[in-house]
């Protein structure tokens, strides 16, 4: 089997970096976890909680909203999918906004849109107010999906970055699990008001946490840069080498490139662009938005039950919540071992020692979606129809667990790490826009695909998951234990370095 992209980082990065990612000079004084680092990460990921809550809201609130406001299926479908339109608007501007105003101000702006959206939904009197609220919410979460992982990656030392960036996915999944847990027992308007708690917490907390030191360095605000970096690493920590690395990489990147969107298409950025865009496309076309937004409809169609009157359906939603919580703990325990392995682990199992099992483990999410596809196939053939609800339920749960552990959040972490500061705004906007565009395509077309062929729809998603595993194995670099500067130097080629 061909050597993985791990070797690229080892060969082209710091020559003193060993296979475990630490240089001989740095092992003895790696940065420790400080209280301000923990608090800053927690405040940032409150936005991710809002995002997870928003994703699951349309599924759990469907019956209540449609009954009270007398919405048709098509009207509610617009409500469910219009958030992705807002997400595209927020995504395309997210990089530039974060570059010009800073990471903290971008998070403030995102919460203005989110809080406005939730309030409009909570007090909506007709369908048009629902649309406006959901659209505003989409713009807010479109900004969140870019700025939160970028901020966390930029404030965290390399030896703890994996664990801290996983907090984003932890809170996103927690918001998603919570909405399923309480969505069946709490009035839909009250749900919109409950999520304001973490939104307001983030707005207030942002006054007390530091700006990204790398963003400050980019603006030549040297005194603030050093003060905040020292604060984040601890007052007794030696930040001299890290500060030098940040300045050197920033100076080199700015010297060789001006911050223009077309610069993304230079040859030296081809590899990170392929990785970032590829992961986002494969994540969405693997069916994540379809399962998240239409899980209730999928289960009801497969089991031929009415969600409004069947207790089995209600219990299944609670069970989904418990399994999601279990997947969060599995992710927390496993993430610090590696990021790239976890992407493949999201396709069922993690085996570090034997390369052969990388490909074997890649069929995890495929198997889950194949089970759902088989349940619909059995219905069409009128064969084993009594087990189709069980197959669907197991498939959806399996997909949720394996997806949450890896592919749900880690592509955003990779995105926040691989782009140099001079193109991070443009590249981040592009990658985030691609993700939201893919989400809109999937959510808009899913009902039509389901009418065309329920079986074919899920077999298609399963095939994409299989392609995703191959893409990860061949293209996605290992980033654990390396500074952002080491990662970016290894996967881009500056003209002065090419002979």
MOJO-V832871 format. One record per residue. N is the residue number from 1. RES is the residue in one small letter. PHI is phi in degrees with one decimal (none if undefined). OMEGA is omega as a letter, one per 30 degrees, with the letter a starting at -180 (NA if undefined). BURIAL is 1 if it has 24 or more other ideal C-beta (glycine too) atoms within 12 Angstrom, else 0. Layout:
# MOJO-V832871
n:N res:RES phi:PHI omega:OMEGA burial:BURIAL
n:N res:RES phi:PHI omega:OMEGA burial:BURIAL
This chain:
# MOJO-V832871
n:1 res:x phi:none omega:a burial:0
n:2 res:x phi:-63.9 omega:l burial:0
n:3 res:x phi:-63.5 omega:a burial:0
n:4 res:x phi:-75.9 omega:a burial:0
n:5 res:x phi:-69.7 omega:l burial:1
n:6 res:x phi:-56.4 omega:a burial:1
n:7 res:x phi:-65.1 omega:l burial:0
n:8 res:x phi:-61.8 omega:l burial:1
n:9 res:x phi:-68.2 omega:a burial:1
n:10 res:x phi:-69.9 omega:a burial:1
n:11 res:x phi:-79.4 omega:a burial:0
n:12 res:x phi:-97.5 omega:a burial:1
n:13 res:x phi:-90.6 omega:a burial:1
n:14 res:x phi:-67.4 omega:a burial:1
n:15 res:x phi:-66.6 omega:a burial:0
n:16 res:x phi:-91.0 omega:a burial:0
n:17 res:x phi:-80.4 omega:l burial:1
n:18 res:x phi:-85.5 omega:a burial:0
n:19 res:x phi:-65.5 omega:l burial:0
n:20 res:x phi:-89.3 omega:l burial:0
n:21 res:x phi:92.9 omega:a burial:1
n:22 res:x phi:-114.1 omega:l burial:1
n:23 res:x phi:-78.0 omega:a burial:1
n:24 res:x phi:-62.1 omega:a burial:0
n:25 res:x phi:-76.8 omega:a burial:0
n:26 res:x phi:-103.1 omega:a burial:1
n:27 res:x phi:-60.2 omega:a burial:0
n:28 res:x phi:-77.7 omega:a burial:0
n:29 res:x phi:-138.9 omega:l burial:0
n:30 res:x phi:-67.6 omega:a burial:1
n:31 res:x phi:-67.4 omega:l burial:1
n:32 res:x phi:-97.5 omega:l burial:0
n:33 res:x phi:-79.3 omega:a burial:0
n:34 res:x phi:-112.4 omega:l burial:1
n:35 res:x phi:-57.6 omega:a burial:0
n:36 res:x phi:-68.3 omega:l burial:1
n:37 res:x phi:-66.3 omega:l burial:1
n:38 res:x phi:-65.6 omega:a burial:0
n:39 res:x phi:-63.8 omega:a burial:1
n:40 res:x phi:-63.0 omega:l burial:1
n:41 res:x phi:-64.8 omega:a burial:1
n:42 res:x phi:-61.7 omega:a burial:1
n:43 res:x phi:-63.0 omega:a burial:1
n:44 res:x phi:-64.0 omega:a burial:1
n:45 res:x phi:-78.3 omega:l burial:1
n:46 res:x phi:-59.8 omega:l burial:1
n:47 res:x phi:-66.0 omega:l burial:1
n:48 res:x phi:-67.4 omega:l burial:1
n:49 res:x phi:-62.4 omega:l burial:1
n:50 res:x phi:-60.0 omega:l burial:1
n:51 res:x phi:-62.5 omega:l burial:1
n:52 res:x phi:-62.4 omega:l burial:1
n:53 res:x phi:-64.0 omega:a burial:1
n:54 res:x phi:-66.9 omega:a burial:1
n:55 res:x phi:-63.0 omega:a burial:1
n:56 res:x phi:-83.9 omega:a burial:1
n:57 res:x phi:-62.3 omega:a burial:1
n:58 res:x phi:-64.6 omega:a burial:1
n:59 res:x phi:-76.3 omega:a burial:1
n:60 res:x phi:-78.4 omega:a burial:1
n:61 res:x phi:-92.6 omega:a burial:1
n:62 res:x phi:-56.9 omega:a burial:1
n:63 res:x phi:-63.1 omega:a burial:1
n:64 res:x phi:-66.4 omega:a burial:1
n:65 res:x phi:-66.7 omega:a burial:1
n:66 res:x phi:-64.5 omega:a burial:1
n:67 res:x phi:-71.1 omega:a burial:0
n:68 res:x phi:-73.2 omega:a burial:0
n:69 res:x phi:-100.7 omega:l burial:1
n:70 res:x phi:54.9 omega:a burial:0
n:71 res:x phi:-92.3 omega:l burial:1
n:72 res:x phi:-79.6 omega:l burial:0
n:73 res:x phi:-61.8 omega:a burial:0
n:74 res:x phi:-66.6 omega:l burial:0
n:75 res:x phi:-64.1 omega:l burial:0
n:76 res:x phi:-72.5 omega:l burial:1
n:77 res:x phi:-63.6 omega:l burial:1
n:78 res:x phi:-63.5 omega:l burial:1
n:79 res:x phi:-59.6 omega:a burial:1
n:80 res:x phi:-68.5 omega:a burial:1
n:81 res:x phi:-94.5 omega:a burial:1
n:82 res:x phi:-68.2 omega:l burial:1
n:83 res:x phi:-62.3 omega:l burial:1
n:84 res:x phi:-69.1 omega:l burial:1
n:85 res:x phi:-65.0 omega:l burial:1
n:86 res:x phi:-60.9 omega:l burial:1
n:87 res:x phi:-61.3 omega:l burial:1
n:88 res:x phi:-66.0 omega:l burial:1
n:89 res:x phi:-63.3 omega:l burial:1
n:90 res:x phi:-64.9 omega:a burial:1
n:91 res:x phi:-67.2 omega:a burial:1
n:92 res:x phi:-66.6 omega:l burial:1
n:93 res:x phi:-103.3 omega:a burial:1
n:94 res:x phi:-61.9 omega:a burial:1
n:95 res:x phi:-64.2 omega:a burial:1
n:96 res:x phi:-66.0 omega:l burial:1
n:97 res:x phi:-61.1 omega:l burial:1
n:98 res:x phi:-66.1 omega:l burial:1
n:99 res:x phi:-72.7 omega:a burial:1
n:100 res:x phi:-84.2 omega:a burial:0
n:101 res:x phi:-102.3 omega:a burial:1
n:102 res:x phi:102.7 omega:a burial:1
n:103 res:x phi:-69.3 omega:a burial:1
n:104 res:x phi:-65.4 omega:a burial:1
n:105 res:x phi:-64.3 omega:l burial:1
n:106 res:x phi:-65.8 omega:l burial:1
n:107 res:x phi:-66.0 omega:l burial:1
n:108 res:x phi:-60.0 omega:a burial:1
n:109 res:x phi:-60.7 omega:l burial:1
n:110 res:x phi:-61.2 omega:a burial:1
n:111 res:x phi:-72.3 omega:l burial:1
n:112 res:x phi:-61.5 omega:l burial:1
n:113 res:x phi:-66.4 omega:a burial:1
n:114 res:x phi:-66.7 omega:a burial:1
n:115 res:x phi:-62.4 omega:l burial:1
n:116 res:x phi:-61.1 omega:a burial:1
n:117 res:x phi:-62.7 omega:a burial:1
n:118 res:x phi:-64.5 omega:l burial:1
n:119 res:x phi:-66.3 omega:l burial:1
n:120 res:x phi:-62.8 omega:l burial:1
n:121 res:x phi:-63.5 omega:a burial:1
n:122 res:x phi:-62.2 omega:a burial:1
n:123 res:x phi:-112.0 omega:a burial:0
n:124 res:x phi:-65.2 omega:l burial:1
n:125 res:x phi:-107.0 omega:l burial:0
n:126 res:x phi:-150.0 omega:a burial:0
n:127 res:x phi:-67.4 omega:a burial:1
n:128 res:x phi:-67.7 omega:l burial:0
n:129 res:x phi:-67.6 omega:l burial:1
n:130 res:x phi:-61.5 omega:l burial:1
n:131 res:x phi:-61.4 omega:a burial:1
n:132 res:x phi:-62.1 omega:l burial:1
n:133 res:x phi:-63.6 omega:a burial:1
n:134 res:x phi:-68.1 omega:l burial:1
n:135 res:x phi:-64.7 omega:l burial:1
n:136 res:x phi:-61.1 omega:l burial:1
n:137 res:x phi:-61.3 omega:l burial:1
n:138 res:x phi:-63.6 omega:l burial:1
n:139 res:x phi:-60.8 omega:a burial:1
n:140 res:x phi:-62.6 omega:a burial:1
n:141 res:x phi:-73.5 omega:l burial:1
n:142 res:x phi:-63.0 omega:l burial:1
n:143 res:x phi:-69.9 omega:a burial:1
n:144 res:x phi:-61.6 omega:a burial:1
n:145 res:x phi:-63.1 omega:l burial:1
n:146 res:x phi:-91.5 omega:a burial:1
n:147 res:x phi:-74.2 omega:a burial:1
n:148 res:x phi:-65.7 omega:l burial:1
n:149 res:x phi:-63.9 omega:l burial:1
n:150 res:x phi:-65.1 omega:a burial:1
n:151 res:x phi:-61.1 omega:a burial:1
n:152 res:x phi:-64.6 omega:l burial:1
n:153 res:x phi:-63.1 omega:a burial:1
n:154 res:x phi:-81.6 omega:l burial:1
n:155 res:x phi:-99.5 omega:a burial:1
n:156 res:x phi:-98.6 omega:l burial:1
n:157 res:x phi:-68.1 omega:a burial:1
n:158 res:x phi:-60.4 omega:a burial:1
n:159 res:x phi:-77.4 omega:l burial:1
n:160 res:x phi:-124.9 omega:a burial:1
n:161 res:x phi:-63.5 omega:a burial:1
n:162 res:x phi:-59.2 omega:a burial:1
n:163 res:x phi:-64.9 omega:a burial:1
n:164 res:x phi:-74.7 omega:l burial:1
n:165 res:x phi:-68.9 omega:l burial:1
n:166 res:x phi:-67.9 omega:l burial:1
n:167 res:x phi:-62.6 omega:l burial:1
n:168 res:x phi:-61.2 omega:l burial:1
n:169 res:x phi:-68.2 omega:l burial:1
n:170 res:x phi:-58.2 omega:a burial:1
n:171 res:x phi:-71.8 omega:l burial:1
n:172 res:x phi:-61.3 omega:l burial:1
n:173 res:x phi:-68.0 omega:l burial:1
n:174 res:x phi:-64.0 omega:l burial:1
n:175 res:x phi:-62.7 omega:l burial:1
n:176 res:x phi:-65.8 omega:l burial:1
n:177 res:x phi:-67.3 omega:a burial:1
n:178 res:x phi:-64.9 omega:a burial:1
n:179 res:x phi:-64.6 omega:l burial:1
n:180 res:x phi:-73.6 omega:a burial:1
n:181 res:x phi:-72.4 omega:a burial:1
n:182 res:x phi:-102.4 omega:a burial:1
n:183 res:x phi:-64.9 omega:a burial:1
n:184 res:x phi:-84.5 omega:a burial:1
n:185 res:x phi:-122.4 omega:a burial:0
n:186 res:x phi:-116.8 omega:l burial:0
n:187 res:x phi:-56.5 omega:a burial:0
n:188 res:x phi:-62.9 omega:l burial:1
n:189 res:x phi:-69.7 omega:l burial:1
n:190 res:x phi:-64.4 omega:l burial:0
n:191 res:x phi:-59.1 omega:a burial:1
n:192 res:x phi:-64.9 omega:a burial:1
n:193 res:x phi:-83.2 omega:a burial:0
n:194 res:x phi:-62.5 omega:a burial:1
n:195 res:x phi:-70.9 omega:l burial:1
n:196 res:x phi:-66.8 omega:a burial:1
n:197 res:x phi:-60.7 omega:l burial:0
n:198 res:x phi:-66.7 omega:l burial:1
n:199 res:x phi:-63.5 omega:l burial:1
n:200 res:x phi:-67.3 omega:l burial:1
n:201 res:x phi:-60.2 omega:l burial:1
n:202 res:x phi:-68.1 omega:l burial:1
n:203 res:x phi:-57.5 omega:a burial:1
n:204 res:x phi:-71.4 omega:a burial:0
n:205 res:x phi:-64.2 omega:a burial:1
n:206 res:x phi:-63.2 omega:l burial:1
n:207 res:x phi:-68.9 omega:a burial:0
n:208 res:x phi:-113.1 omega:l burial:0
n:209 res:x phi:-113.0 omega:a burial:1
n:210 res:x phi:-80.6 omega:l burial:1
n:211 res:x phi:-76.1 omega:l burial:1
n:212 res:x phi:-64.1 omega:l burial:1
n:213 res:x phi:-64.2 omega:l burial:1
n:214 res:x phi:-69.0 omega:l burial:1
n:215 res:x phi:-67.2 omega:l burial:1
n:216 res:x phi:-64.8 omega:l burial:1
n:217 res:x phi:-64.3 omega:l burial:1
n:218 res:x phi:-63.4 omega:l burial:1
n:219 res:x phi:-89.8 omega:a burial:0
n:220 res:x phi:62.5 omega:l burial:0
n:221 res:x phi:-92.0 omega:a burial:0
n:222 res:x phi:-62.2 omega:a burial:0
n:223 res:x phi:-64.8 omega:l burial:0
n:224 res:x phi:-64.9 omega:l burial:0
n:225 res:x phi:-57.6 omega:a burial:1
n:226 res:x phi:-69.0 omega:a burial:1
n:227 res:x phi:-63.5 omega:a burial:0
n:228 res:x phi:-71.1 omega:l burial:1
n:229 res:x phi:-62.1 omega:l burial:1
n:230 res:x phi:-65.0 omega:l burial:1
n:231 res:x phi:-61.9 omega:a burial:1
n:232 res:x phi:-68.3 omega:a burial:1
n:233 res:x phi:-89.4 omega:a burial:1
n:234 res:x phi:108.8 omega:a burial:0
n:235 res:x phi:-65.6 omega:a burial:0
n:236 res:x phi:-98.3 omega:a burial:0
n:237 res:x phi:-79.9 omega:l burial:0
n:238 res:x phi:-92.3 omega:a burial:0
n:239 res:x phi:-103.0 omega:a burial:1
n:240 res:x phi:-59.4 omega:a burial:0
n:241 res:x phi:-67.5 omega:l burial:1
n:242 res:x phi:-62.8 omega:l burial:1
n:243 res:x phi:-62.9 omega:l burial:1
n:244 res:x phi:-63.8 omega:l burial:0
n:245 res:x phi:-61.2 omega:a burial:1
n:246 res:x phi:-63.6 omega:a burial:1
n:247 res:x phi:-65.5 omega:a burial:1
n:248 res:x phi:-62.4 omega:a burial:0
n:249 res:x phi:-65.0 omega:l burial:1
n:250 res:x phi:-65.4 omega:l burial:1
n:251 res:x phi:-63.5 omega:a burial:0
n:252 res:x phi:-65.8 omega:a burial:1
n:253 res:x phi:-67.7 omega:l burial:1
n:254 res:x phi:-70.7 omega:l burial:0
n:255 res:x phi:-68.4 omega:a burial:0
n:256 res:x phi:-96.6 omega:a burial:1
n:257 res:x phi:-157.1 omega:l burial:1
n:258 res:x phi:-95.3 omega:a burial:0
n:259 res:x phi:-75.5 omega:l burial:1
n:260 res:x phi:-123.1 omega:a burial:0
n:261 res:x phi:-61.1 omega:a burial:0
n:262 res:x phi:-64.4 omega:l burial:0
n:263 res:x phi:-64.6 omega:l burial:1
n:264 res:x phi:-61.4 omega:a burial:1
n:265 res:x phi:-94.3 omega:l burial:0
n:266 res:x phi:-70.8 omega:a burial:1
n:267 res:x phi:-59.3 omega:a burial:0
n:268 res:x phi:-67.7 omega:l burial:1
n:269 res:x phi:-100.5 omega:a burial:1
n:270 res:x phi:-59.5 omega:a burial:0
n:271 res:x phi:-63.5 omega:l burial:1
n:272 res:x phi:-63.2 omega:l burial:1
n:273 res:x phi:-66.3 omega:l burial:1
n:274 res:x phi:-60.5 omega:a burial:1
n:275 res:x phi:-64.3 omega:a burial:1
n:276 res:x phi:-64.2 omega:a burial:1
n:277 res:x phi:-67.3 omega:a burial:1
n:278 res:x phi:-60.5 omega:l burial:1
n:279 res:x phi:-61.6 omega:a burial:1
n:280 res:x phi:-67.8 omega:l burial:1
n:281 res:x phi:-63.6 omega:a burial:1
n:282 res:x phi:-67.5 omega:l burial:1
n:283 res:x phi:-59.8 omega:a burial:1
n:284 res:x phi:-74.4 omega:a burial:1
n:285 res:x phi:-77.8 omega:l burial:1
n:286 res:x phi:-84.0 omega:l burial:1
n:287 res:x phi:96.9 omega:a burial:1
n:288 res:x phi:-61.1 omega:a burial:1
n:289 res:x phi:-68.0 omega:l burial:1
n:290 res:x phi:-62.4 omega:a burial:1
n:291 res:x phi:-67.5 omega:a burial:1
n:292 res:x phi:-67.8 omega:a burial:1
n:293 res:x phi:-84.2 omega:a burial:1
n:294 res:x phi:-124.0 omega:a burial:1
n:295 res:x phi:-59.3 omega:l burial:1
n:296 res:x phi:-64.7 omega:a burial:1
n:297 res:x phi:-65.0 omega:l burial:1
n:298 res:x phi:-61.9 omega:a burial:1
n:299 res:x phi:-65.7 omega:a burial:1
n:300 res:x phi:-64.6 omega:a burial:1
n:301 res:x phi:-67.1 omega:a burial:1
n:302 res:x phi:-71.8 omega:a burial:1
n:303 res:x phi:-98.5 omega:a burial:1
n:304 res:x phi:57.5 omega:l burial:0
n:305 res:x phi:-117.4 omega:l burial:1
n:306 res:x phi:-97.5 omega:a burial:0
n:307 res:x phi:-66.8 omega:a burial:1
n:308 res:x phi:-76.2 omega:a burial:0
n:309 res:x phi:-122.9 omega:a burial:0
n:310 res:x phi:-103.4 omega:a burial:0
n:311 res:x phi:-70.8 omega:l burial:0
n:312 res:x phi:-61.7 omega:l burial:0
n:313 res:x phi:-62.0 omega:a burial:1
n:314 res:x phi:-63.1 omega:l burial:1
n:315 res:x phi:-65.8 omega:l burial:0
n:316 res:x phi:-64.0 omega:l burial:1
n:317 res:x phi:-67.2 omega:l burial:1
n:318 res:x phi:-67.2 omega:l burial:1
n:319 res:x phi:-63.1 omega:l burial:1
n:320 res:x phi:-60.1 omega:l burial:1
n:321 res:x phi:-62.7 omega:a burial:1
n:322 res:x phi:-63.7 omega:l burial:0
n:323 res:x phi:-65.4 omega:l burial:1
n:324 res:x phi:-61.3 omega:l burial:1
n:325 res:x phi:-64.1 omega:l burial:1
n:326 res:x phi:-62.6 omega:a burial:0
n:327 res:x phi:-63.8 omega:l burial:1
n:328 res:x phi:-64.0 omega:a burial:1
n:329 res:x phi:-66.6 omega:l burial:0
n:330 res:x phi:-61.6 omega:l burial:1
n:331 res:x phi:-63.9 omega:a burial:1
n:332 res:x phi:-60.8 omega:a burial:1
n:333 res:x phi:-69.7 omega:a burial:0
n:334 res:x phi:-92.0 omega:a burial:1
n:335 res:x phi:-60.3 omega:a burial:1
n:336 res:x phi:-64.8 omega:l burial:0
n:337 res:x phi:-71.3 omega:l burial:1
n:338 res:x phi:-177.6 omega:l burial:1
n:339 res:x phi:-94.1 omega:a burial:1
n:340 res:x phi:-62.3 omega:l burial:1
n:341 res:x phi:-56.4 omega:a burial:1
n:342 res:x phi:-67.5 omega:l burial:1
n:343 res:x phi:-62.3 omega:l burial:1
n:344 res:x phi:-75.6 omega:l burial:1
n:345 res:x phi:-60.4 omega:l burial:1
n:346 res:x phi:-64.4 omega:l burial:1
n:347 res:x phi:-100.5 omega:l burial:1
n:348 res:x phi:128.1 omega:a burial:1
n:349 res:x phi:-134.7 omega:l burial:1
n:350 res:x phi:-121.9 omega:l burial:1
n:351 res:x phi:-133.0 omega:a burial:0
n:352 res:x phi:-79.0 omega:a burial:0
n:353 res:x phi:-80.9 omega:a burial:0
n:354 res:x phi:-107.8 omega:a burial:0
n:355 res:x phi:-61.4 omega:a burial:0
n:356 res:x phi:-58.6 omega:a burial:0
n:357 res:x phi:-76.2 omega:l burial:0
n:358 res:x phi:-60.5 omega:a burial:1
n:359 res:x phi:-72.4 omega:l burial:0
n:360 res:x phi:-63.2 omega:a burial:0
n:361 res:x phi:-71.0 omega:a burial:1
n:362 res:x phi:-72.7 omega:a burial:1
n:363 res:x phi:-92.1 omega:a burial:1
n:364 res:x phi:-60.5 omega:l burial:1
n:365 res:x phi:-65.8 omega:l burial:1
n:366 res:x phi:-59.3 omega:a burial:1
n:367 res:x phi:-61.5 omega:a burial:1
n:368 res:x phi:-62.3 omega:a burial:1
n:369 res:x phi:-72.8 omega:l burial:1
n:370 res:x phi:-62.6 omega:l burial:1
n:371 res:x phi:-60.4 omega:l burial:1
n:372 res:x phi:-63.8 omega:l burial:1
n:373 res:x phi:-60.5 omega:l burial:1
n:374 res:x phi:-64.5 omega:l burial:1
n:375 res:x phi:-62.1 omega:l burial:1
n:376 res:x phi:-71.7 omega:l burial:1
n:377 res:x phi:-63.0 omega:l burial:1
n:378 res:x phi:-62.3 omega:l burial:1
n:379 res:x phi:-63.0 omega:a burial:1
n:380 res:x phi:-63.3 omega:a burial:0
n:381 res:x phi:-88.3 omega:a burial:0
n:382 res:x phi:54.0 omega:a burial:0
n:383 res:x phi:-127.3 omega:l burial:0
n:384 res:x phi:52.8 omega:a burial:0
n:385 res:x phi:-63.9 omega:a burial:0
n:386 res:x phi:-69.3 omega:a burial:0
n:387 res:x phi:-100.8 omega:a burial:0
n:388 res:x phi:-62.3 omega:l burial:1
n:389 res:x phi:-62.6 omega:a burial:1
n:390 res:x phi:-67.2 omega:l burial:0
n:391 res:x phi:-61.5 omega:l burial:1
n:392 res:x phi:-63.3 omega:a burial:1
n:393 res:x phi:-62.2 omega:l burial:1
n:394 res:x phi:-63.8 omega:l burial:1
n:395 res:x phi:-63.4 omega:l burial:1
n:396 res:x phi:-66.7 omega:l burial:1
n:397 res:x phi:-66.1 omega:l burial:1
n:398 res:x phi:-61.5 omega:l burial:1
n:399 res:x phi:-63.8 omega:a burial:1
n:400 res:x phi:-60.3 omega:a burial:1
n:401 res:x phi:-67.4 omega:a burial:1
n:402 res:x phi:-67.9 omega:l burial:1
n:403 res:x phi:-70.5 omega:a burial:1
n:404 res:x phi:-64.2 omega:a burial:1
n:405 res:x phi:-68.2 omega:a burial:1
n:406 res:x phi:-134.2 omega:a burial:1
n:407 res:x phi:-67.6 omega:a burial:1
n:408 res:x phi:-67.2 omega:a burial:1
n:409 res:x phi:-113.0 omega:a burial:1
n:410 res:x phi:-67.5 omega:l burial:1
n:411 res:x phi:-56.4 omega:l burial:1
n:412 res:x phi:-70.5 omega:l burial:1
n:413 res:x phi:-66.1 omega:l burial:1
n:414 res:x phi:-58.5 omega:l burial:1
n:415 res:x phi:-58.2 omega:a burial:1
n:416 res:x phi:-74.3 omega:a burial:1
n:417 res:x phi:-104.0 omega:a burial:1
n:418 res:x phi:-91.5 omega:a burial:1
n:419 res:x phi:-100.2 omega:l burial:1
n:420 res:x phi:-63.2 omega:a burial:1
n:421 res:x phi:-60.6 omega:a burial:1
n:422 res:x phi:-69.2 omega:l burial:1
n:423 res:x phi:-120.5 omega:a burial:1
n:424 res:x phi:-61.1 omega:a burial:1
n:425 res:x phi:-63.9 omega:a burial:1
n:426 res:x phi:-66.8 omega:a burial:1
n:427 res:x phi:-66.2 omega:l burial:1
n:428 res:x phi:-63.6 omega:l burial:1
n:429 res:x phi:-62.4 omega:a burial:1
n:430 res:x phi:-61.4 omega:a burial:1
n:431 res:x phi:-64.7 omega:l burial:1
n:432 res:x phi:-66.5 omega:l burial:1
n:433 res:x phi:-63.0 omega:l burial:1
n:434 res:x phi:-60.0 omega:l burial:1
n:435 res:x phi:-62.0 omega:a burial:1
n:436 res:x phi:-69.6 omega:l burial:1
n:437 res:x phi:-64.4 omega:l burial:1
n:438 res:x phi:-62.1 omega:l burial:1
n:439 res:x phi:-62.5 omega:l burial:1
n:440 res:x phi:-65.1 omega:a burial:1
n:441 res:x phi:-59.1 omega:a burial:1
n:442 res:x phi:-68.1 omega:a burial:1
n:443 res:x phi:-66.7 omega:a burial:1
n:444 res:x phi:-71.0 omega:a burial:1
n:445 res:x phi:-89.6 omega:a burial:1
n:446 res:x phi:-61.5 omega:a burial:1
n:447 res:x phi:-61.7 omega:l burial:1
n:448 res:x phi:-67.4 omega:l burial:0
n:449 res:x phi:-63.9 omega:a burial:1
n:450 res:x phi:-66.8 omega:l burial:1
n:451 res:x phi:-69.4 omega:l burial:0
n:452 res:x phi:-66.0 omega:l burial:0
n:453 res:x phi:-165.4 omega:l burial:0
n:454 res:x phi:-62.3 omega:l burial:1
n:455 res:x phi:-64.0 omega:a burial:1
n:456 res:x phi:-63.0 omega:a burial:0
n:457 res:x phi:-60.3 omega:a burial:1
n:458 res:x phi:-77.1 omega:l burial:1
n:459 res:x phi:-68.3 omega:l burial:1
n:460 res:x phi:-64.2 omega:l burial:1
n:461 res:x phi:-59.6 omega:l burial:1
n:462 res:x phi:-63.9 omega:l burial:1
n:463 res:x phi:-63.7 omega:l burial:1
n:464 res:x phi:-62.8 omega:l burial:1
n:465 res:x phi:-60.7 omega:l burial:1
n:466 res:x phi:-65.0 omega:l burial:1
n:467 res:x phi:-63.1 omega:l burial:1
n:468 res:x phi:-58.6 omega:a burial:1
n:469 res:x phi:-61.1 omega:l burial:1
n:470 res:x phi:-65.7 omega:l burial:1
n:471 res:x phi:-62.2 omega:l burial:1
n:472 res:x phi:-62.1 omega:a burial:1
n:473 res:x phi:-65.0 omega:a burial:1
n:474 res:x phi:-89.3 omega:a burial:1
n:475 res:x phi:-120.4 omega:a burial:1
n:476 res:x phi:-79.9 omega:a burial:1
n:477 res:x phi:-80.3 omega:l burial:1
n:478 res:x phi:-77.6 omega:a burial:1
n:479 res:x phi:-119.6 omega:a burial:1
n:480 res:x phi:-63.9 omega:l burial:1
n:481 res:x phi:76.9 omega:l burial:1
n:482 res:x phi:-124.2 omega:l burial:1
n:483 res:x phi:-70.1 omega:l burial:1
n:484 res:x phi:-59.2 omega:a burial:1
n:485 res:x phi:-66.5 omega:l burial:1
n:486 res:x phi:-66.4 omega:l burial:1
n:487 res:x phi:-62.5 omega:a burial:1
n:488 res:x phi:-68.1 omega:l burial:1
n:489 res:x phi:-67.9 omega:a burial:1
n:490 res:x phi:-79.7 omega:a burial:1
n:491 res:x phi:-107.2 omega:l burial:1
n:492 res:x phi:-125.1 omega:a burial:1
n:493 res:x phi:-124.9 omega:l burial:1
n:494 res:x phi:-82.0 omega:a burial:1
n:495 res:x phi:-55.9 omega:a burial:0
n:496 res:x phi:-67.9 omega:a burial:0
n:497 res:x phi:-97.5 omega:a burial:0
n:498 res:x phi:-97.6 omega:a burial:0
n:499 res:x phi:-107.7 omega:NA burial:0
